[in-house]
Amino acid sequence: MAVFASLAERLQATFQKLRGRGKLSEADVTAALREIRLALLEADVNFKVVKDFVDKVKSRAIGQEVLQSLTPAQQVIKIVYEELTALMGGSQSKLIFASHPPTVILMVGLQGSGKTTTAAKLARFLTRQGHRPLLAAADIYRPAAIKQLQVLGGQLGVPVFSLGDEVKPPAIAGAAVEHARSQGRDVVIVDTAGRLHIDAEMMAELAEIKHAVSPHEILLVLDAMTGQDAVRVADEFHRQLNLTGVILTKLDGDARGGAALTVRAVTGCPIKFIGVGEKAGALEAFHPERLAARILGMGDVLTLIEKAQANIDAQKAKELERKVRQQQFTLEDFLEQLKQLKQMGPLDELLSLLPGIGKVKQLKDLKVDPKELLHIEAIIQSMTPEERRNPDIINGSRKRRIAAGSGVKVQDVNRLLKQFADAQQLMRQFGQLAGGKRKGSGKIKLPW
């Protein structure tokens, strides 16, 4: 995730200096806090929020218990982690579900914040949680807004309720709830109209919709790239509609991330989800403690595990384990693992979730070109089934045919075959381990 890239780098460099000092003095802590303050301000965090944050850390960090401990630097880092987590809400704020379905979720926000797309992403998220959502098209003003929602719903297999653009939004929302109740849909996600800026007419209509359907959740969709403007918008919406939560979109495109650190502190309204990409699955539940850990270079293994569980077929994983144990790992398996890995997101982002990855010089600045993965896929798909299962038969003429078929050079084919041979060797070692001390454990790592 690009978000917080510069902030994370600054904070981690500051803590590295502290670790190198052994015992800390009050002056050391004060100097470190000055760096933290500048880093947060550069990340576009609200000035008052920064001041309060630094004051809280300082009051805890200059105590004798910290300065005289055996590992004072670690104690300071722990305090910063705890205060950073508290700043963003402390713990995950989950959606509120109705005791008698359907649960009604009202999506609000300015035009261009990604509201319609986010409504569809939320529907997909809930579907994977076992719910049966219905999308309601109540944006009758923006051209093609209804059609956009219908297309997104069709792609996800989620029904979209619409009464066209002649019926008023409050009536559409009310009818959608009744339709959901009759069809056994347990969640209604109402997509409403946005404006270029907050105006009285917009707020009045949203208040009417709220009155018509009594939503269990009113979620404000905010564009994180607008920085402190996003916080001001959140404050105004919360004041007039009493929001239950915020969804920050385009967080992957904002390297500063000040909005994520400021929204909760300024408005008191929890961040419930974050959008981290354009794909339908690029919506994550917001965990303050996990994001704080990522900012401080501690990794986020829980999110990595959740991504794996959501995208990797458990049955195929068991089959891979069997093949590894029996040393039957082929290029077809290599291709299958590549496809599943691609579904989890960019490889550099996945690696960033591992603790301490920033300290590994070879991996810190790793950028994986998606085109390389496409080339590998094309090369393998240009092989015959026999060649995929037994690459030893691939001679010079076969390599030339495969290269021509996949639009690459023969050297690229050779490189892939070398990588696969290395992966096979690695799999043999895993197979021996699984067949010996840890037989049947199922904990097989991907070969790259």
N, C-alpha and C positions, 0 to 999 in steps of 0.2 A: 504494500500500500504506500503510495507516494506521500499520503498525509503524514504530517509530523516528521518528515525526513530530516529537515534542517534542525528542528527542535530536538529530536532524538540525538542527532549527532552532537549538538552543543552540550546537552546535558550529560551524555555519556563521556565526553571529553573532560568535562568538569569533574565528574566522579572519579575518573581515572587519575586526575591530579591528586584528589583527596586520598585515594588508596596508596599513592606513592609516598605519603607523608608519615604513615605510621600513626603516632600520637597527634591529635589535633588540638590547636589552640582556638580560642574564640575568634581570633583574627582570621584563621584559616576558614572557619565556617562562614564568617561574614563575607570574605572574598568569594567563596563558592556561591553564596546566596546572591551576591551581586551579579555573577554570571548567569545564574538561574533566572533572575529578574529580567535581565536583558534578553535572554533567550525566549522567555514567555512573551515579552513585549514585541519582539520581532516576529513571533508566531501569530501576531494580531489578537492577543488575548487582551480583554478589557483592562485598562489601567488599574481601576479600583480592585478588580478581581486579583490581579497580580500582587498588589500591595497586601491585601488580606492574606493571600496564600503565603507569601514570603514571611509575613509577620508570624503566622501560625507555625511555619517550619522553624523559624529562628527561635521562638519561645521554647520549642521542644528540643532543638538541636544543641543549644548552648548550656543545657543542664549538665551537672557534674556526672550524672549517670552515663551520659553519652561520651563526654570528653575524656573520662577516665576509664572507659571500657577498653577491652583488649582489641576490639575491632571498631573504633569510632567511625571510620568511613562507611562501613556497612550499616551502622546504626543510623547515620544521616540519610543514606540511600533508602533505608526502610521507612524513615519518617516522610521523605519526599514521596515515596510510593503510596503510603497511606493517605497523605494529604491530597495527592493528585487524584487518587481513587475517590476520596470524599468530595472533591471539587466537581467531579463528573457525575455524582449521584450516589456513590457508595456501593451500590449493588444493582443487579439487573432489575429493571422495572418492567414487569410482564403485562401483557394485554389483560384487560378485565373482560371476562366472559359472562354472559347472562345466565342466571340459574334456569331460566325458561327461554330457550332459543326462539327466534334468532338473535344473536348478538349484532348490534348495529354499530358500524365504524364509519364515522364521517371524516372524509379526507378534505382538508382545507389548505389554502396557500395562495401565493401570488402566481401569476402566469409565468411559465418558463421554469418553474422550480422542479418540474418532473412529476407532477401530481398524478396524472393519468397512468404513466408508466409505473410509478411506484404503487398505485392501487393494484395493478396487475401483478407486480412482484409480490405484494403482500398476499394476494390471493394464492399465488403459487406456494409461498411459504406456509400458509395455513393448510393448504391441500396436503403438503408433505407432513403436516402435523396430525393428519387424520380428519380435518374438518371438510365441510362441503360448502364452500363460499359461493355467493352470488354477487356479481358486479352490477352496480346500478349507475346508468349513464344519466347524471343530472346536470351535466354541463351542456346547456343548450345554446350557448353564445359563441364559443370558439368554433370556427369552421372545421368540420371533420372530426371534432372531439368524440362524438358518439361512435363514428366509424372506427377511429383509432382504438377505442376501448373494445369494440366488437372484434377487431382483428387480433388484438392482444389476447382477449378471452378465448378466441378460437384456437390460437396457437397453444394455449395452456389447457384447453379442455374445460374452461370455466364458463358457465352461462352468463350472458349479459342481459340485464333487463333494461328495456328502453321504451319510451312512449313518444319518441321523436322529439322535435324541437319546438312544438306548439304548446305543449303542456308545461305548466310552471314547475320549477325544481322541487318545491315542497310536496306537491302532489305526486311527482315521480318517485320521490324517496318513500313516501307513505305507501304507494302502490307496490313498490319493490319489496318492502317489508312483508306485506300481505302475501305477495307472490312467493317469497322465500318460505313463509310459514306453510303455505299450501303444498309446496314442492319438497318439503323436508330439508331445506337448506338452512344450516345452523349459523351462518355468518353472512351479513349483508355489508358490502363495502361500497359506500356512496361516493362517487367521484363528482365533485362540485366545480363550479366555474371559478377561475382566478381573474385577477385584474393586474394591470401593470403596476399598480400601487394600491394601497389600502384606501378605500373610500366608503362613505356612509351607506351607499346603495348596496355595495357588496356585503358589508357586515349585516345589514338589515335582512338580506335574503338568507344568509347563513343562519341568522337567528331564527328565521321562520322555519327553515329546514330542521333546525335543532328542536324547535317546539313541536314540529309535526311527527318526528320519529323518536324523540328522547334517546339519543345515541348513548351507548355505553362507553364509547371511546370517541374523542374528537382529536384527531392527529393532524398536526401542522407539518406540511412537507416544506422543508427549507433547503435552499441551495447553499451548501457549505462554502462555495467559492465566493459568495458575496460578503464573507467575513463578518464584521461588526454590524453591517446592515441587516444580516440575518438575525442577529440578536435583537435589534430594534423591532423588526417585524414580529418576532416571536413574542416580545413583550406586549405589543399592541394587540395581537390576536388573543393572547392569554387574558389580557385585561377585559376584552369584550366578549369572549366566548367561553372562558374558563376551560382551557385546553386540558386534556388528560395526558398528552404526550407529544413528542416531536420525532419526526423522521428526517435525518440529515442526508441529503442526496449529494452526489458528486464528491464524496469525501476522498475518493481516489485521485481526484484532479487538483486537490488543494494541498500543497506541500506545507502550508503553515498550520492549518487546523484550529485557528483560534476560536471559531464558532463552537466547535465540539467541547472546548474547555470552558466556554463562557455561558452558554445557553442556560444550563441548570442553575448556575450561581446567580445569574441576573434575574431570571424569570421564576425560578423554583419549579419549572416544568421539566419532567424527566425526558431524556432521550431514550426512545424505545427501540428504534432501528436505525441502521446506517446503510446507505447505498454505496457500494464500492465497485461499481462497474455498470456496463450497459446490458449485460445478459440478464435473463429472467431470474436466474438464481443469485444475482449479485445484490441480495438484501440480507443483512445479518442482524440478528438480535444484538442489542448494544449491551456490552458487559464492561462497566467502568474499570474494574480491577484488571481485566485482560488488556484493555487498551493502555492503561497505566504501565503495565508490565512491558508491553511492546515498546512504548516510548523510552523506557529506561533500559532497553536492551536485554530484558529477561525472557523474551520470547513469549509465545502464546500457544502452548502445546494443545490445550483443550480445543481451541478453534481449529487447529490442524486436524485433530481427531474427528471433530464434527464434520469437517469438510470431507474427510475420507469416508466416514460412515454414510454421508449423504450421496456420495458419487461413486463409490466402489461397490460393485456387486458382491455380496457376501459369498454366494455360491461359486462365483468365478474365482474369488480369493482362495476358497478351499481347494478348488481344482488346480489352481496355480501351485499351492502348497504341495499337493500330491505330485505334480510334475517335477517340482524342484527336488523333492525327496528321491524321486525315481530317475532324476537327471534326464528329463524329457523336455526341457525348456527349449522352445523353438522360436523362430522369427515371427510366427503367427502369435505366440504368447507375448513376445516383445511388442508387437503392434497393438495388441489388446490392452496391455498395460499402458502404452503411450496414450491411447484414446481415453482411458479412465483418468490418467494424470492430467490431461488437457482439460477435462471437465472440472477439475478442482481449482483451476485458475493458473495464472502465470507462475512459472517455476521459481522465479526470483522472489515473488511474493510468498510462496509456500515456504521457501528457505528462511525468509525473514521471521517466520513464526517460531523457528527453532531458537532456544536459548543460546546466547553468546555468539550468534552467527556473525555479528559485527566485528568480533575479534579475529575471525578467520580471514586473513587478508585476501586469499584467493576467491572467497565467496562474497565478501562484503559488497563489492561493486559488480557482482555478477548480473549480467543482463542477458536473458535468453531470448533470442530472436524467434518469434513464432514461425517464421518462414523456414527455419531449420527443422522444426518439428514436422512441418508440412512436407519438406523434402524427404525426410526419413520415411514418412507414411507413404509418399508416392513411390519411393524406391521399393519398399517391401510389397506394395500392391502391384508393382510391375513384374514381380517374380511369379513363377508358376507355383502351385501348391507344393509340388515336390521340392522346389528350390527353397521354399520357406522352411520346410521341415528338415531338409538336409542341405545346408548351405555349402558343404564341402564339395558338392558337384558343380558349383558355379565357377566355370573356367573363364578364360579371356573373352571368348565370343559371347558367352552368356552375359558377362558384365557389360559388354558393349550394347547388347540388346536391352538390358535392364536400364542402362543409363539413357538410351534413346527414348525408351518408353516413359521414363519419369522426368525427362527434361533436365537431367543433371549430367555431370562429367563422370567418367569412369573412376576418377580419384575419389569422388563422393561415395560411390558404391563401395570402393575398397575401404574407405574410412568407416562406413557403417558396418561392414563385415568384421572389421577389427574391433569396433566397439562391442559388437554382439559377441564375438569370441571372448572378450574380457568379461562381459556380463555372464556368459555361460560358465566361465571359470568361477566367478563370484557365486553363482547359483549352485555350483557343485559343492563349494565350501558350506553354503547355507544348508544344502541337502544333507551333507555329512553331519552337520550340527543338529539338524532336525531329526535325523535318524538315530542320533546318539543321545546326548544329554537332554535335548529339549524336544524329543519326538512329539509331534502332534500339537505343538504350542500354537501354531498358526501365525506366529509373529514374523512374517516374511517381508522384508523391505523391498521396495522397488529397485530395479537394477541401474538406476541413474541418479 
